[in-house]
Amino acid sequence: APASAVRSHLAYHRAIGFERVFLYLDDASDEYWQSLALPDGGDGVVVTRCVAAFWQRLLRTSAMVARRSEQSVFEDAARWWETEVQSRQSLCVEHAVVRASAEGLDWLLHIDIDEAFLPCRLHPVDFFGSLPAATEQVFFSNLEAAPEALHVSDWFRE
């Protein structure tokens, strides 16, 4: 995604009340990183550049990879992470869950860069806080949209 779209995505979700964002960059090139102009850890945003060292470490410590013989989804993530976006996303979500748990966060929302959380005018804390205490997982409908113009630089404003 263009750097402007990433900045727009972050600004939108921070503005509606998300206190912490774990951002995983599949394009971890220095040029892309510099174009984002994001301070790692600043303003509640924690950036992970998914470079070779990150993947080597993650594949050694991943519970999904360790349990790959138990379920096909684990096997797929372990086997196809180099070529399949979904496999990399699964491994990054696992990594984010571990981070969120370590920080004492109660909820973790996984969305792609082209998706937005629309909480029916509720602050995310109020939305997730209104769920019964025994709730472990919430599924949201994915509503697709298409831009009105081909060249949109700020996905969440235009």
Secondary structure as UniProt FT lines:
FT   HELIX           3..15
FT   TURN            16..17
FT   STRAND          21..25
FT   HELIX           30..36
FT   TURN            40..41
FT   HELIX           42..44
FT   STRAND          45..49
FT   HELIX           52..61
FT   HELIX           63..66
FT   TURN            67..70
FT   HELIX           72..80
FT   TURN            81..83
FT   HELIX           85..102
FT   TURN            103..104
FT   TURN            113..114
FT   TURN            120..121
FT   HELIX           124..129
FT   TURN            133..134
FT   TURN            155..157
//
